[in-house]
Amino acid sequence: MRKVQFMAVFWTLLIAVPITALTLTMSAYITNHLIDLSNGVSSLVQRVFSQGRDLIFEAEVAGLIAGQLLILAILLITLLPRRSDHSVE
């Protein structure tokens, strides 16, 4: 039983320490370079919209298609006969 507890603590620390270090590093990087990142995002948005692309319309069309596929999948699942219904007799 002691070995299991030791392995659980060992693997938890082995996974948690590098991820925590990466998170702290990325947080410090984002804090130091926030203005550069926001300028990059704003210039990207300006370039995309200056080319005449309507991203809102494209998102609406993608949502429409995804919604229709979801409704069709639910209908197919509910309308398919179940094997347990036929084998009850």
N, C-alpha and C positions, 0 to 999 in steps of 0.2 A: 504494500500500500504506500509506503514511503517513496518508492521509486516512481510511482505514478504521479504523486504530488510534485516531486522534484522535476520530472519531465514536463509537467504542465506549466510550472513556473518558468522553467528554462525556455521552452518554446514561446511562451507569451512574451518574455523579455526579448528574445531573439527577434521576434516580429515587431514588437512595439517600439523598441529603441531606435532602429533605423527610420521607421516611419515618422516618429516624433521629431527626430533630427531633420529629416527632409521637410517636414511641415514648418518647423521654426526657421529653417533657411529660406524657404519660399516666402514666408511671411515677412522676413527682413528684406528680401529682394523686392517684393511688391511694394513695401513701405518706402524704400529708397528710390524706386523707379516709377512711382505712381503717375507722375506728370508725363513721362515718356510713354507709358502704356496708354494713358487716356488720349494723348495726341495721336498715337498710332491707330487706335480704334476709331477716333473721329475722322481721320483722313481716309480710312478704309470705307467708312459709311458714306462719306462725300463722293468717293470714287465710284462706288456701286450705284448710288442714286443719280450721279451725273451721267451715267451710261443709259439712263432711261429705264432701268429695271424696276418693276413694281413688286417688291418682295412681299408686301402684305397680300396682294392678290395671289401670288404663288403659294403662300402659306395657307390661304383659304382653300385653294384648290387641293393642296396636299391633305388638309384636314378633311375636306369633303370626301376624297377618295378613301382615306383611312377609315372614316366613319362608315362609309358604305360597305367596305370590306369587313369591318367588325360586325355590322348588322347581318350580313350574309353568313358569316361564320357562326353567329349565335343561332340563326335560323336553321342552318344545316345541322348543328349539334342537337337542337331540340326536336327537329323533325325526323331524324334518323331513328328507325325502330331499334329498340334495345333488345339484346339477346335474352335478358332476364325475363322480359315480358312473355316471350314465347315458350320458355322452358318451365313455367310455373305449373302447368298441368301435370 
